Amino acid sequence: MLMEEKIVVKGAREHNLKNIDVTIPREALTVITGLSGSGKSSLAFDTLHAEGQRRYIETFSAYARQFIGGMERPDVDKVDGLSPVVAIEQKTTSKSPRSTVGTITELYDFFRLLYARAADAYSSATQEKMVQYSDEDIVSLIHKDFDSQKVILLAPVVRSRKGHYRELFATILKQGFTRVRVDGEFVDLKTGFKVDRYKIHDIEIVIDRLVIDSTKKSSLKRLKESLQTAMYHGEDTVILWNHDTGESRYFSRKLMCPTTGISYPSPEPNSFSFNSPKGMCNSCSGLGDKFEVNLQKVIPDNDISIHAGGIKPAGNYKQNWTFKQFESIAARYKFSLKDPIKSIPKKALEVILHGGAEQFSVASKTLGLTREYSIDYDGIVPFIENQFQDSHTTSLKRWAKSFMDQIECPSCKGSRLNDAAMCFKLNGKNIAQVAAMDLHDLYNWVGNMESQISDKQRAIASEVIKEIQLITVSE
């Protein structure tokens, strides 16, 4: 072997190396192997890497070396054939259910930035491209589309939520507004006004009633002032109701669906992160799957009675609070704890599994007495879920997990992201679809992206796309 084709080490004594000599071929992949503590790292890092780096730094000027600092020569007699070296850090990644190849390599961070700056938003309800207006745009559109028409400006304050909203109506009345629209009907407010608390409601404040006249400055001034008031109370969203046609038109400073009025805040990189509350799916907390109680594991054999341990988490009959609740439920629905579970009324089994609260009386004909019973039971299923989520002991969590199955999150379908994040698309794909792509397909998709997007998007995204391409090539 010629001298220039090998690295020769003589008398290496760094750390636990015992004055060893070794010859290593250049331009080849060489593996150093041995028992733990035999000196593998001492030879590779503390001798070869340290000496190569020291020699490289010595080629710098004295001025440059003063900022880097000196490096000690490793304990070795001689090293020949050594070039400037680079060492890849010995690093182990922590195991986390939130980690992916994209997050570990930081590739996903670039995609989050790309989608926050260049993606288009689409309505989850209608799939229309969402729009975003400035106040000047809104005034201009109203003048163009509603000139000489009578309209009502509405500020939405409740969207598809239950409640009686008595306090809200009282606050609106104190602020000087006398009319609201509730579920499409205009109503005059009065003290103590409320709606059905168990129904879903849409509530808007009537801000102003006016006739649009683009020729008059006074009309323009009034429209602008009313629009500002409506935006303030409607949290940057306003509804324009056409008095003649009865149709509603939505305008918003936020990204908004022009048909339904669904709006999203302007996206940020965190809006696409399943590690951030802004982007994560609220149902699975950004994990993509969740644990759900399996009733087959709770009741493995419905031929067995509750008394004999048919409900596995409760075990066999014992004198405790849980079985006292079971006895109350049995008295209410007229069955015995010694009956097979399959013969228990469905309503009773529903209360046992999912809980219920009720007070009732049972009259005894033989004793001539009436006994009072009280059911106040959370249910087997909620108890298991609470132990899994909130218990601070590993054993209780393991116990609860034994009655559960790991399933794909039904809300996000495994994407880990909330609905708002999934509505932003670039070149026809949302960020979850991009993250699920094979690396080769991803590289090709990114390479073709600039020819598929608009000039404005290309100007914003070009530098980020270059970084993504560099990472995908290295991977």
C-alpha positions in Angstrom: 0.0 0.0 0.0 1.5 3.4 -1.1 2.1 6.0 1.6 -0.4 8.4 0.1 -3.2 5.7 0.2 -3.1 5.1 3.9 -3.2 6.9 7.3 -0.4 5.6 9.6 -0.7 6.1 13.4 2.3 5.3 15.6 2.2 5.1 19.4 -1.3 6.3 20.2 -1.7 6.6 23.9 -4.8 8.9 24.2 -7.0 7.9 27.2 -7.0 4.0 27.4 -5.1 3.3 24.2 -1.9 1.4 25.1 0.7 2.7 22.7 -0.9 1.2 19.6 0.1 1.3 16.0 -2.5 1.2 13.2 -2.7 1.6 9.5 -6.0 2.8 7.9 -6.8 2.9 4.2 -7.7 6.3 2.7 -10.8 6.8 0.6 -12.5 3.8 2.0 -15.2 3.1 4.7 -13.4 1.7 7.7 -15.2 0.4 10.8 -13.5 0.4 14.2 -15.1 -2.2 16.3 -14.4 -3.7 19.7 -15.6 -4.2 23.3 -16.9 -1.3 25.3 -14.0 0.6 26.7 -11.5 -0.8 24.2 -10.6 2.7 22.8 -12.7 3.0 19.6 -13.7 6.6 20.3 -10.3 7.4 21.6 -8.7 6.4 18.3 -11.4 7.9 16.0 -12.3 11.1 17.7 -9.6 11.9 20.4 -6.6 11.0 18.1 -7.5 11.1 14.4 -10.1 13.8 14.5 -8.3 15.9 17.1 -5.0 15.8 15.2 -6.6 16.5 11.8 -8.5 19.5 13.2 -5.4 20.8 15.0 -3.3 20.7 11.8 -6.1 22.4 9.8 -6.4 25.3 12.3 -2.7 25.8 12.3 -2.9 26.8 8.6 -4.9 29.9 9.8 -3.2 33.2 10.4 -2.2 34.1 13.9 -5.0 36.8 13.9 -7.6 34.2 13.1 -6.3 31.6 15.6 -6.6 34.1 18.5 -10.4 33.9 18.1 -10.5 30.1 17.8 -8.1 29.3 20.5 -5.3 26.7 20.6 -5.9 22.9 20.4 -3.7 20.5 22.3 -1.8 17.8 20.4 -3.2 14.3 21.2 -0.9 11.8 22.9 0.6 10.1 19.9 4.1 9.7 18.5 3.3 10.2 14.8 0.3 10.4 12.3 1.0 10.4 8.6 -1.4 10.8 5.6 -4.0 12.7 7.5 -6.2 15.3 5.8 -8.5 18.0 7.4 -11.4 16.0 9.0 -15.0 16.4 9.8 -16.7 14.4 12.6 -20.4 13.7 12.6 -21.8 14.1 16.1 -22.7 11.0 18.0 -26.3 11.8 18.8 -29.3 9.8 19.9 -32.7 11.2 19.4 -35.2 11.0 22.3 -38.2 8.8 21.6 -41.3 10.9 21.4 -44.8 10.1 19.9 -44.6 13.6 18.4 -41.4 13.1 16.5 -41.3 12.4 12.8 -38.6 12.3 10.2 -39.7 15.8 9.1 -39.4 17.3 12.6 -36.1 15.6 13.4 -34.5 16.8 10.2 -36.2 20.2 10.5 -37.7 19.7 7.0 -41.2 20.1 8.4 -40.2 23.5 9.8 -39.5 24.8 6.3 -42.9 23.4 5.1 -44.6 25.2 8.0 -43.0 28.5 6.9 -43.8 27.8 3.3 -47.5 27.2 4.0 -47.8 30.2 6.4 -46.5 32.5 3.7 -47.5 31.2 0.3 -50.5 28.8 0.7 -54.1 29.5 -0.3 -56.9 29.0 2.1 -60.1 27.2 1.1 -63.4 27.0 3.0 -64.0 23.7 4.8 -67.7 24.1 4.1 -67.9 25.0 0.4 -64.3 24.4 -0.8 -64.3 28.0 -2.2 -61.1 30.0 -2.1 -61.2 32.2 0.9 -60.9 36.0 0.7 -59.5 38.7 2.9 -60.5 42.4 2.7 -59.2 45.6 4.0 -61.7 48.2 5.3 -61.2 50.2 2.0 -61.9 47.0 0.0 -65.1 46.4 2.0 -66.4 50.0 1.5 -65.6 49.8 -2.2 -67.4 46.5 -2.6 -70.5 47.7 -0.7 -70.7 50.8 -2.9 -70.3 48.7 -6.0 -72.8 45.9 -5.2 -75.4 47.6 -3.0 -75.6 51.1 -4.4 -79.1 52.7 -3.9 -80.2 49.7 -1.8 -81.4 49.5 1.8 -79.2 47.4 3.9 -78.7 46.4 7.6 -75.2 46.1 9.1 -74.9 43.2 11.5 -72.1 42.2 13.9 -72.1 38.4 14.6 -71.5 37.7 18.3 -72.6 34.0 18.6 -72.1 31.4 16.0 -73.8 28.0 16.3 -73.7 27.7 20.1 -76.2 26.7 22.8 -77.2 28.9 25.7 -79.9 31.3 26.9 -77.5 34.3 26.6 -79.5 36.5 29.0 -76.3 38.2 30.2 -75.1 38.9 26.6 -78.4 40.5 25.7 -78.3 42.6 28.8 -74.8 43.8 27.9 -75.8 44.6 24.3 -78.7 46.6 25.6 -76.4 48.6 28.0 -74.1 49.4 25.0 -77.0 51.2 23.3 -78.2 48.6 20.8 -81.9 47.9 20.8 -82.3 45.2 18.1 -80.6 41.8 17.4 -81.1 39.1 14.8 -81.6 35.7 16.4 -81.5 32.6 14.2 -82.5 34.8 11.2 -85.3 36.7 13.0 -85.0 40.4 14.0 -86.0 40.9 17.6 -86.4 44.1 19.8 -84.4 43.8 23.0 -85.9 44.2 26.4 -84.8 43.7 30.0 -84.5 40.0 30.8 -84.7 38.8 27.2 -83.2 35.3 26.7 -83.5 32.4 24.3 -83.8 28.6 24.6 -80.6 27.4 26.3 -80.8 23.9 24.8 -81.0 25.0 21.1 -78.1 26.1 18.9 -78.2 29.8 18.1 -76.8 32.4 15.8 -76.9 35.9 17.2 -76.0 39.2 15.5 -76.3 42.8 16.8 -78.1 45.2 14.5 -75.5 48.0 14.2 -77.2 50.3 11.6 -79.9 50.5 8.9 -79.0 52.7 6.0 -79.4 53.3 2.3 -76.2 53.1 0.3 -75.6 56.2 -1.8 -72.2 56.4 -3.4 -72.8 60.0 -4.6 -73.1 61.4 -1.1 -70.1 62.0 1.3 -72.4 61.9 4.3 -73.5 58.3 3.3 -69.9 57.3 2.9 -68.9 58.7 6.3 -71.8 57.0 8.0 -71.0 53.7 6.3 -67.4 53.8 7.4 -68.3 54.7 11.0 -70.9 51.9 11.2 -68.5 49.5 9.6 -65.9 50.2 12.3 -68.4 49.6 15.1 -69.6 46.4 13.5 -66.0 45.1 13.1 -65.3 45.9 16.7 -68.3 44.0 18.1 -68.1 41.2 15.4 -64.4 40.5 16.0 -63.4 41.7 12.5 -66.4 40.2 10.7 -69.5 41.9 9.5 -72.7 40.8 7.8 -74.5 43.0 5.3 -78.2 42.0 5.0 -80.1 43.2 1.9 -83.5 44.5 3.0 -85.0 43.9 -0.5 -83.8 40.4 -1.2 -83.3 39.1 2.3 -79.8 37.8 1.4 -76.8 38.1 3.6 -73.2 38.9 2.5 -70.2 38.4 4.7 -67.1 40.7 4.9 -64.1 40.2 7.1 -60.6 41.5 7.8 -59.6 37.8 8.3 -59.5 35.0 5.8 -63.2 34.3 5.2 -65.5 32.1 3.1 -67.5 34.5 1.0 -70.6 32.2 1.2 -70.8 30.9 4.7 -68.7 33.5 6.6 -66.4 30.9 8.1 -63.2 32.8 9.0 -59.7 31.9 10.0 -57.0 34.1 11.5 -54.0 34.9 9.3 -51.7 31.8 9.3 -48.4 31.6 11.2 -45.8 28.8 11.1 -47.2 27.6 14.4 -50.6 27.3 12.8 -49.3 24.2 11.0 -47.5 22.6 14.0 -49.0 19.6 15.8 -46.8 20.5 18.7 -48.5 23.9 19.1 -52.0 24.7 20.5 -52.5 26.9 17.4 -52.2 24.0 15.0 -52.8 20.7 16.8 -56.0 18.7 16.7 -57.9 19.4 19.9 -59.3 15.9 20.0 -56.0 14.0 20.1 -53.7 16.9 21.2 -51.6 16.5 18.1 -50.8 12.8 18.4 -52.9 11.5 15.5 -54.4 8.7 17.5 -56.2 8.3 20.8 -57.1 5.6 23.2 -60.8 4.6 23.4 -62.5 2.2 25.9 -63.3 -1.1 24.3 -66.5 -2.4 25.8 -65.6 -6.0 24.8 -62.7 -5.7 27.3 -64.9 -4.2 29.9 -67.5 -6.9 29.6 -65.7 -9.9 28.0 -68.6 -12.3 28.7 -72.2 -11.1 29.1 -73.3 -14.5 30.4 -71.7 -13.7 33.7 -73.5 -11.6 36.3 -72.2 -8.3 37.8 -72.0 -10.0 41.2 -69.7 -12.7 39.8 -67.3 -10.1 38.2 -68.9 -9.7 34.7 -67.8 -6.1 34.6 -64.1 -6.7 34.7 -62.9 -3.2 35.9 -65.2 -3.6 39.0 -64.3 -7.2 39.8 -66.3 -9.5 41.9 -68.9 -8.3 44.4 -67.6 -6.4 47.4 -68.8 -4.0 49.9 -67.8 -0.7 48.4 -69.3 2.5 46.9 -69.3 1.3 43.3 -71.4 -1.8 44.1 -73.8 0.3 46.2 -74.4 2.4 43.1 -74.9 -0.8 41.1 -77.5 -1.9 43.7 -79.3 1.4 43.3 -79.4 1.1 39.6 -80.7 -2.5 39.9 -83.5 -1.3 42.2 -84.4 1.5 39.8 -84.5 -0.7 36.7 -85.8 -3.9 38.5 -83.0 -6.4 38.0 -80.6 -8.3 40.2 -76.9 -8.1 40.3 -76.8 -11.9 40.1 -78.6 -11.8 36.7 -76.5 -12.4 33.6 -75.4 -9.1 32.1 -77.2 -9.9 28.8 -80.5 -9.9 30.6 -80.0 -6.4 32.2 -82.2 -3.7 30.6 -80.3 -1.6 28.0 -81.1 1.7 29.8 -79.6 0.3 33.1 -76.5 -1.0 31.3 -76.1 2.5 29.7 -76.2 4.1 33.2 -73.6 1.6 34.5 -71.2 2.2 31.6 -71.7 5.9 31.0 -73.2 7.3 34.2 -76.3 9.0 35.4 -77.9 11.0 38.2 -81.4 10.3 39.6 -83.4 10.1 42.8 -86.3 7.7 43.1 -88.5 5.8 45.6 -89.3 2.1 45.7 -92.3 0.9 47.7 -92.1 -2.5 49.5 -95.5 -4.2 49.6 -94.4 -6.8 52.1 -92.9 -4.4 54.6 -95.2 -1.5 53.9 -92.3 0.9 53.6 -91.0 3.2 50.9 -87.2 3.4 50.4 -85.4 6.3 48.9 -82.6 5.7 46.4 -80.1 8.0 44.8 -78.0 7.3 41.7 -75.1 9.6 41.3 -72.6 7.6 39.2 -70.1 8.8 36.6 -70.0 5.4 34.9 -67.3 2.8 34.2 -66.2 4.2 30.9 -65.6 7.8 32.1 -63.8 6.4 35.2 -61.4 4.4 33.0 -60.8 7.5 30.7 -60.1 9.7 33.7 -57.6 7.3 35.2 -55.8 7.0 31.9 -55.7 10.8 31.3 -55.3 12.3 34.8 -53.7 9.6 37.0 -50.2 10.4 38.3 -49.3 6.8 38.8 -48.0 4.5 36.1 -49.8 1.4 37.5 -53.2 3.1 37.3 -52.5 4.3 33.8 -51.5 0.8 32.8 -54.6 -0.6 34.4 -56.8 1.8 32.5 -55.0 1.2 29.2 -55.7 -2.6 29.5 -59.4 -1.8 28.8 -58.7 0.5 25.8 -57.7 0.3 22.1 -55.5 2.7 20.3 -57.4 4.1 17.3 -56.9 6.7 14.6 -58.2 10.1 15.8 -61.7 10.4 14.2 -61.4 14.2 14.1 -58.2 14.7 12.2 -58.0 11.2 10.6 -54.4 10.9 11.8 -53.1 14.2 10.4 -52.6 15.6 13.9 -53.7 19.1 12.7 -56.9 21.1 13.3 -59.4 22.0 10.6 -58.0 25.4 10.0 -54.5 24.1 9.2 -56.0 21.5 6.8 -57.8 24.2 4.8 -54.5 25.8 3.5 -53.3 24.2 0.2 -50.3 24.7 -2.0 -50.2 23.2 -5.5 -53.3 21.3 -4.6 -52.1 19.6 -1.4 -52.4 20.5 2.3 -49.5 20.2 4.6 -50.6 16.8 6.0 -50.7 15.3 2.5 -47.2 16.6 1.9 -45.9 15.2 5.1 -47.2 11.8 4.2 -45.5 11.6 0.9 -42.5 9.3 0.1 -39.2 11.3 0.1 -38.6 10.7 -3.6 -42.2 11.8 -4.6 -41.8 14.8 -2.2 -38.6 15.9 -4.0 -40.3 15.7 -7.4 -43.4 17.5 -6.1 -41.3 20.4 -4.7 -39.2 20.5 -7.9 -42.3 21.0 -10.0 -44.0 23.4 -7.6 -42.6 26.7 -8.9 -44.1 26.1 -12.4 -47.5 25.4 -10.8 -47.9 28.4 -8.5 -48.6 32.1 -9.1 -45.8 34.7 -9.6 -46.6 36.2 -6.2 -46.3 32.8 -4.5 -43.1 32.1 -6.4 -41.5 35.3 -5.2 -42.4 34.5 -1.6 -41.6 30.8 -1.7 -38.5 30.5 -3.9 -35.8 30.7 -1.2 -37.7 28.3 1.1 -38.1 25.8 -1.8 -34.4 25.8 -2.3 -33.8 25.0 1.3 -36.3 22.1 1.2 -34.7 20.7 -2.0 -31.2 20.7 -0.3 -32.6 18.8 2.7 -34.5 16.3 0.6 -31.4 15.6 -1.5 -29.2 15.1 1.6 -31.8 12.7 3.1 
